[in-house]
Amino acid sequence: MPLKSLLVAAVLTLSLPANTFAWDGTDSDSGGAVEIGKGNLVRSGQTVEVYDYEAGEYRDVDVQSIQRSGGSVEVEVYDNESGEYRTFEMDD
């Protein structure tokens, strides 16, 4: 592959939005696995769909805050179904 084509491919790959891939993490309280699916914009004030492996179902949660913590990202959410605040530690 010519260098120019390789460079163009690398730039295009790196410019893909971060929300194109699922984001794996754990619920800080239960230790259960969670996954924020692709296509979700994870920003304060946004509602995102999360798959809760422990509950075995999808849940809509409202993002309250996002903080980088060491090698992970802490996402505090409000779970609309349970009426509880939850903290997810997402892989960085």
C-alpha positions in Angstrom: 0.0 0.0 0.0 1.5 3.4 -0.9 2.5 5.6 2.0 -0.1 8.3 0.9 -2.9 5.8 1.0 -1.8 4.4 4.3 -1.7 7.9 5.8 -5.2 8.8 4.5 -6.6 5.5 5.9 -5.0 6.2 9.3 -6.4 9.8 9.4 -9.9 8.6 8.5 -9.8 5.8 11.1 -8.6 8.2 13.9 -11.3 10.7 13.0 -14.2 8.3 13.6 -16.4 9.5 16.4 -15.7 7.8 19.8 -19.3 6.7 20.0 -19.0 4.3 17.1 -18.0 1.5 19.5 -19.6 0.1 22.6 -18.1 1.2 25.9 -17.6 -1.4 28.6 -17.5 -0.8 32.3 -18.7 -1.9 35.7 -21.3 -0.7 38.2 -19.3 0.6 41.2 -21.8 -0.6 43.8 -22.8 -4.0 42.4 -19.6 -4.9 40.5 -21.9 -6.0 37.6 -20.9 -5.4 34.0 -22.5 -2.6 32.0 -22.2 -1.6 28.4 -23.0 1.8 26.8 -23.9 0.9 23.2 -22.6 2.6 20.1 -24.5 5.7 19.0 -25.0 7.0 22.5 -23.6 10.5 23.1 -22.3 10.3 26.7 -22.5 13.9 28.0 -24.0 15.5 31.1 -27.8 16.0 30.6 -28.1 13.3 27.9 -30.2 10.1 28.2 -28.2 7.0 27.1 -29.1 3.4 26.7 -27.1 1.0 28.9 -27.1 -2.8 28.9 -27.0 -4.0 32.5 -25.6 -7.5 32.3 -26.6 -8.2 36.0 -30.2 -7.3 35.3 -30.1 -8.8 31.8 -31.8 -5.9 30.2 -31.4 -2.5 28.6 -32.0 0.6 30.8 -32.3 4.3 30.0 -30.2 6.4 32.3 -29.7 10.2 32.5 -26.0 11.2 32.6 -25.4 13.4 35.7 -21.6 13.8 35.5 -18.5 12.4 33.9 -15.0 12.4 35.5 -11.7 10.9 34.5 -10.2 8.9 37.3 -6.8 7.3 36.7 -7.2 4.8 33.8 -10.9 4.9 33.7 -13.9 7.3 33.4 -16.5 7.6 36.1 -20.0 8.2 34.8 -22.6 9.1 37.4 -26.1 8.4 36.1 -29.7 8.4 37.2 -31.5 5.1 36.4 -35.0 6.0 35.4 -36.4 2.5 36.0 -35.0 1.9 39.5 -35.1 5.6 40.6 -31.5 5.3 41.9 -28.3 7.1 41.2 -25.6 4.8 39.9 -21.9 5.2 39.2 -20.3 3.4 36.3 -16.5 2.9 36.0 -15.9 2.8 32.3 -12.8 1.5 30.6 -10.6 4.2 29.2 
